[in-house]
Every structure is written in C-alpha cells, then in structure tokens.
Amino acid sequence: MPVQHPNPPAIRRRRVPAMLAALAVAASGLAVAASPSLATAAEAGVVVNEIVYDDVVAGAVDAIELFNAGASSVDVSGWKVFDDKREEAGVIPDGTSLAAGGFLVLEKDGAPLGFPFGLGKGDTVTLVDAAGADVDSYAYAATAPLGDWSRCADGGDWAHGTALTLGAPNTCEAPAVDGRIVLNEVDSGPADWIELVNPGDAAVDLAGVEIRDNSDDHRWFFAAGASLAAGERFVVDAETEGVDVNGAPQQFQAAIGVGGSDSIRVFGADGALLDETSWTGHPAIDGDEAAASYARCPDTTGAFGLARVTPGAANDCVLPAVAINEVESNGDATDWVEVVNTGTAPVDLSGWTLMDSDPAGHAADVTPVAAGTTLAPGAFFVFDGASHFTFGLGGADVATVRNASGLTVAEYAWTEHAAVTWARCPDGTGDFADAKTATKGATNCGDGGGEPGGPEEPVAADWPGSPEVRVVDETAMFLEDSSGLDTQATPDGAVLWAVDNGTGTFWKLDVDAAGNASFAEGWAEGKRARFQRDAANPAAAGPDTEGITVDGDRRVYLASERDNSKKGVNQNVVLAVDPDAAGPDVVASQEWDLTASLPQVAANTGIEAVEWVSDASLAGLLVDRNTGKPYEPADYPGHGDGLFFVAVEDNGFVYAYALGTDGSITQVAEIDPGLGGVMALDYDTVIGELWAVCDDGCEGRSARIAFTGGEPEISFFARPASMPNLNNEGFATMPASIEAGAAVRTAAAVVAADASAERPVWWFADGEQPAALRAGTLPAAAGEPGGEPGPGDGDGGGDGGTGGGDGGQTDGTGSQPAVSDGLAETGVDSGLLALAPLGVLIVGAGITLLIAARRRHRAGTHAAPAAE
C-alpha cells in the first residue's frame, strides 16, 4: 500500500492579528527591511525559524517563518518552501530580500507570500534556494502544545513555542511557577521515609512546615533555616533532624513511625493542610516490601500508586498489566481499540483515555472511561470511537492508552491499515498480525489455539533440503555484525558476497559445490563502503549496510537502513559500489534514497535486504502496482535490465523498485510474504522464485514467493532441523549455472544429474564470531527448469552457455553436482568434444521452450491480476 501521509489541515481563513503585522514586506519590491548589500545563498544565514502546523491557538493558520541570522541582507527571490511530499512549493516572489536579523512569514494560501500545501501533524518543512539547493529543513513531531515549533533564541535550537510569535522574536520559555511543597513518595517499610518535591521555579521556606502521620499527636517540624529549592527533591528519613512542637531538636523517627495502615500529612507553617496520602497495607512487589513504595506517577501530579523505591529520583510506578490486544482503524462501524487485562488482579479503568498520534491536537476529542469501571483478569475492554474518542485512526498511526493520571499504560503503532484488524494471538502477548475476522470484545484466538477468528502463524513445511547444516567459518573470518549475502556466477566459478552492517565492510569469497568458502584473492580484509557525502571523511561511521546484491553486469549494490553516524535516524538507501575499485574504502558511485517511498519506521527497523532480479525473470509474472497488470520492463525506461527488491524489517513487507540511472525511484510492487519480519532475500535461479527469510524473531522461518502473473504463490518452510534459532540476516543459494575453468556447467548437467543431488545454500548470522556463516542444502534441480537467463551470449555458444555465466544470479536454468577442474576426468571421448557446442544449443533451446511454457502456465492460471 502507498505510504500514508497525514491529511493536510482544511484551509483556514482566520488570521492571527500578530501574523498580519509580521508580514512586514514593503509594497515596493517586497523588500524586508532592505539592505544595499546582499549575500549569496552560500553565505546566507537564512533558516526556517518557526512552524505553525495546527490551530490550537484560536485563529492560527499553517505558517512558516524565515529568519536571517546572518550579517547581510539576502536576496530570497525564487526561494521555495516544501512539505515532506515535495510535490507543491510556496515560491517567494521576485524582488524579495531579507535583512540581517529580519523575519519573513509565509502562510497557507497567503498572497503574495504563501504556500499551497497544508502542514501535517508530523511533517517536514524544507527551504530551497533559487538554484534548487536545500538551505534548511526541519522534521517535526505533533507534540507541540500550541501547534508551534520555534527556534529559541531565533536561529538556535528547536523547541516547543510557548507563544505564536510570527514575525517577531521567538519565545520558548514557560511562565514562572510559584514554589510549593508536594508529597511525592512514601516508604512504610522496612525503611521509613518520605520524599518532598518543589515543582515550582522559586525556593520554598520549610521552617515550621509540619509532618504528621494518621495521629494528630505525632508531630515533627522542619527547623528554622530549612528550605526546598526550585525543582529539588528532599528525602526525610528516620534520622533527619527537625524539631518538636516546642522547638526542641527531634529526629523524624522519634515522632513518626510509618505503619502498614497509615497516613502522611504535610501542613504549612500556618497550619494549612498542603498534601496527604493514606494506605491500608505495606507496599510490596512480588512479595518484597523493601523494593516497593507508594509514589505519584507522573511525579508531583499523578495519583499515588505502587512503585519501585526511588528516593531522591524520578518515580518508577508499577503499571497495571493491561495490553492493547486488537485495533480497528479501517472503521467498520467505528474505529476502536481493545485492551485485555493480562494480570491476576482487577484494574480500575476510571478516567482512562485512548489517544492517537496527535495528543496535542486531539486533547479535547477524548471522553474518559466512566468512574467505577473495572477490568477483571483476562477480560476485554473496548475504547470505541462512538463513545471514547471522536478522531479517526489513520493508516499509519499510534494508539496510546493512558490511566487517569495521564501515564501511558500501553501503546501500539502500525504503518498501514489492516485488511481486517491488527490483533494478537495469544491474547495480550502474541505478535500483532492481520486477523481473519474482527473479534471486538472477545478472544482473538478462537478456542485459544490460534483457530479461525484470530491471527495465526503460517503453517511451515519442513526445510526442503537436508536437515543438517554446518559451520563454514570454524575460525573467525568476519566482523561481529554479519548481515547480507548474495551469490554470483563467474567464469572462474561461484562467488559469495557478504557484508557487515556495523562497518560497511563487504567481502568476496570463492565457494564450491560442497558449500566451502574462502576469501577471493586480495579480499581477506574486505572493502569498506562509503556514502558519497563521506568521500573526504574517512573517520565517518558510514552506512549501516544490511544487504548486498549483484546485478547482471556484475555491479554490486548495498542496502543501508541508516547512517551509523546518526543511528537515531532512519534513512533507507541503496548504494552502487564498484567492487574492482581500489580499497580499503569504496565510495558509492550512485545512491537511491528510498525513505520517502517506504513506511515510516524506527531507525533500526528499515530495509534489511536487497536483491536484484532480472527483467527476464519478472516480465509477465510480477504484478505492477502502478498498472494493475503484469510487469512490462518497457514501462520504466532507463532502469536497466532488472528490478531491486528490498525488505523492511518493521512490517515484514517486500517492495520492488525500478531504479533509474538518472537517480529516479519508482516502486513497482509491494508483497506481504506473511512473516513477522524479513531479514534476507535471495532469488533462486534454479526454481525461479524469491526467498524471504526471517530471523530468530519468527524461529528462522522462510517464505518462497512464486510470481504468477497474478497473486503470488507463497510457500512457508521451517529452518533446517539442526540449525540453531540464530539471528540470521543473510541467505543465498547456489546459482543455477556456474562455470569452473574451461568446463561449462550447463542445464544439460542438471538433466543428467541424479534426482537426489543437492546444491549448497548459506546463512549469515549477526552477532556470531566465528560461526557466522553456515551451509546447508536444497535440491539441485527443480521439478521443471526455471530461473532467469544470464547476461552472457544467450545462444549457448562461446563461453557463455545458455544464459551465460558471467553475471550475478542471473544465468542458466538449473544446477549440477561439482566436477573436477578441466576435462581429464570427464570420461568423454575427445572425438566427441566437437559435438559439445551443438549439444549445448539443443539443450538450451529445449529449456527455453520449457521456461516459456511454465510462464504461460502461471500467467494462464492467474488471468486476472490482483489489484495492489
């Protein structure tokens, strides 16, 4: 499905008076406090300075303020502002300049200074100069209480604006709060202590402030000179010195013994009650009283509840055992969110609320759960759009359940609408999956075992190859962050490519038909891939390279989900690198940033794999989401001769892209393999199908995807029986046709091979060193010829064979057992060798007919392509 974007706010016609004043643009030339000396764009100090994205403040409209933090006036004629889609632009009129220290405000649909798009609740504002270069950009979240993000001071760091100040200096300072005393935490055993906090901005005099328990005869006072600083936490323990009612010195324990059923009350020096709490038994966590206290959560404002002891530190409350269990965001009759009590005690839901991803904008759109509502152990409760909230849940949204104190108890985020609902099985603890049917207010699992009515794991067949796997790297060969794999057929035999995600290092290895692997000459240390922007900075951490693939022209490509220099930011990039370039560092020759075209995910849950598949293997079989018809390569001029498949860890989906040599990016297909996540991809040229492999998060299961001209056919397999449940992030199969020296391995060898013959496959495990690389097997020959033609001569002649073997996994239609180098041991009479080219041609022609028949069969059984 397409990436979901927040809906732009409706066009608003009201204007904030200050905003009109902010548009201090002279009628002549639109000069903003014009200066005779103008800076170039490169010298400019112009930044995006304030963003108003919501009408929390009455009369507010979407607005973008620019500020010139430089020392000279800047000509901003023709400069543009964009939102995250970068489809429409607000263009600054010719003749507009911005003086040093000046402000320029653009409003939605404003004239002459305006922009046509609406700012979403969570969006990006980008400023571009007249030459098209990005000048400044800020991606904001929908968390600003006033719907305003501001740089404070002007041109400085971003923060929540505490007032709308368009066209004037920004303010992010909250109004001063008077000092006060709050009872924040109480420990009644085995230690007796209380914690007081001053949440205000001024110190509080504690002299004469009194503490009592549940008896008015038990009194303890702070002595003269005691005070509580702004923001300070003060712990009064058993030995804290104070005074008694007569002013005589007295320790806290002499007056107050905090009991199992007791109270603590705080009185001001004037005798007024300031704060109090009561309880009926000592707190305990799993029977341990020493670990527990009663505390406010959140600090200073929440109600008292069971907490872990944190004297003098932020409170850590024990939250109720309530989990989000099912989400309906499509809106059957209404949107709704179901929760379940996974604990052993009833939970009071009084005052609880359900919020989406816009807590500031939708604060007034929720209705708390009615007082007296309790949730029994194992019971379900539904927050319904008909009664508990009036906003709609989006295709990419978050459901947050908060208790009466505003504390987050449970949260679930998704990136697209489920076909039915997002639901867990087992209830409350299982992974979320698309349910077969909605089960509002009831168990998701039918009879409790994943039966109809709830989400179920796909049934996985036994691994189709040998149940045995073996370790290839008995001694450490790789680094500790092993990730992607891919194989390549070359004139000298099969090659295995491997990549490390922590350093961007990639290796070339020679492999044989037994699955053995050794570094190719000169590759023991590997080469390190670099972003183009880091070409002159060898100290940069570089790409988080999770996947590797080779195309039909022997070019190597890497998939990176973030820059290791900025690990908190998701950036999904495919990099082209030249493996023949001199090392140790190899700068990408081209980069394609896919981030905007994929679902928004956490930094470390982006693209985990990449696999190039030739057009010859996909034409007429893969359904093109843009046309709803079988894929036609000619629809994407300039993309080369294949598509790139990438897998996203977060949602487990696989996406196919046409990547243009001009830098263009077009998503051609989206596939759900039915796994909880996908860490590796490999196109198996023996059977002509795509493998998607999960890691230990779903027990190492894999899905094999057959393209049919309609809905893909997907088969599921368990990992080999002897394979440990490892964090495998790489998987590769032996190519369908390889060459070894002068002996050409063609499909003829497959036809003649024993039906029980096997070929090697490899897995690559993250965090293992050694034993990162393991080898297993799959059947050497498919039931019918498959795979994709290679980039060789294609006529079976010369040194290419059928589908020639000098590209990546792109050649031939079968595999065969290993043979010894050369022809000495073939057993073939030398007089017959002259007939070999003719034999190869005959076999190649036969296989070509079989491939065509297979594709016609697949396409014919799926005449109506499934709509994407």
Salt bridges, closest charged atoms under 4 A:
ASP54 OD2 - LYS121 NZ 3.72
ASP55 OD2 - ARG14 NH2 3.90
ASP62 OD1 - ARG12 NH2 2.23
ASP84 OD2 - HIS5 ND1 3.55
GLU107 OE1 - ARG15 NE 2.80
ASP109 OD2 - LYS108 NZ 2.95
ASP134 OD1 - ARG86 NH2 3.02
ASP136 OD2 - ARG151 NH2 2.92
GLU195 OE1 - ARG233 NH1 3.57
GLU210 OE2 - ARG212 NE 2.63
GLU210 OE2 - ARG219 NE 2.54
ASP213 OD2 - HIS218 ND1 2.89
ASP216 OD1 - ARG212 NH1 3.14
ASP216 OD1 - ARG265 NH2 2.67
ASP275 OD1 - ARG296 NH2 2.75
ASP299 OD1 - ARG233 NH1 3.07
ASP316 OD1 - ARG308 NH1 3.29
ASP356 OD2 - HIS362 ND1 2.85
ASP358 OD2 - LYS121 NZ 2.97
ASP384 OD2 - LYS440 NZ 2.57
GLU456 OE2 - LYS436 NZ 3.33
GLU457 OE1 - ARG701 NH2 2.94
ASP544 OD2 - ARG562 NE 2.77
ASP551 OD2 - ARG555 NE 2.93
ASP553 OD2 - ARG555 NH2 3.21
ASP563 OD2 - ARG533 NH2 2.99
ASP585 OD2 - ARG528 NH2 2.80
ASP585 OD2 - ARG530 NE 3.83
ASP615 OD2 - HIS639 NE2 2.83
GLU670 OE1 - ARG625 NH1 3.68
ASP684 OD2 - ARG759 NH2 2.81
GLU689 OE1 - ARG704 NE 2.88
GLU689 OE2 - ARG854 NH2 3.87
GLU689 OE2 - ARG858 NH2 3.22
GLU699 OE1 - ARG719 NH1 3.54
GLU713 OE2 - HIS862 NE2 3.24
GLU784 OE2 - ARG854 NE 3.01
ASP806 OD2 - ARG554 NH2 3.67
